[in-house]
Amino acid sequence: MNDVSPLQFPTDFPVKIMGRDTPEFHTAVKDIVTRHAAPFDSLPVTRQPSSEGRFVSITVTVKAESREQLDALYRALTSHELILMVL
């Protein structure tokens, strides 16, 4: 496997996180992103609710300093039980 990333760091990198629109989901996303990137409230964030309002997609753009940072963020997000999908 080639560990060379096509990305040039640092870079702004959007991460889309999907789950049920619950306070617990929003808290989990905020805590994980803050732990791996920057204070959540300081980052560009967009929210898109599903048509029936049960689910939400949160896109947060992080300043990625390395491939390792992005990998750690992705692993933390995808391993959380309240997060359904990460793109």
DAMOCOR-V634904 format. One record per pair of residues at least 4 apart in sequence whose C-alpha atoms are under 6 Angstrom apart, sorted by the first residue. I is the first residue (numbers start at 0). J is the second residue. D is the distance in Angstrom with one decimal. If there is no record, write none. Layout:
I J D
I J D
This chain:
8 64 5.4
8 65 5.8
9 63 5.4
9 64 4.4
10 62 5.6
10 63 5.3
11 61 5.6
11 62 4.6
12 60 5.3
12 61 5.3
13 59 5.6
13 60 4.0
14 58 5.4
14 59 5.4
14 86 6.0
15 57 5.6
15 58 4.2
15 85 5.6
15 86 5.0
16 56 5.6
16 57 5.1
16 84 6.0
16 85 4.6
17 55 5.8
17 56 4.4
17 83 5.6
17 84 5.2
18 54 5.6
18 55 5.8
18 82 5.0
18 83 5.0
19 53 5.8
19 54 4.2
20 53 5.6
20 54 4.7
20 55 5.2
24 81 5.8
29 39 5.6
32 36 5.6
33 37 4.8
33 38 4.6
33 39 5.3
35 72 5.6
43 59 5.8
43 60 5.6
44 58 5.6
44 59 4.5
45 57 5.8
45 58 5.2
46 56 5.7
46 57 4.6
47 55 5.6
47 56 5.1
48 52 5.5
48 54 5.9
48 55 4.2
49 54 5.2
49 55 5.7
74 78 6.0
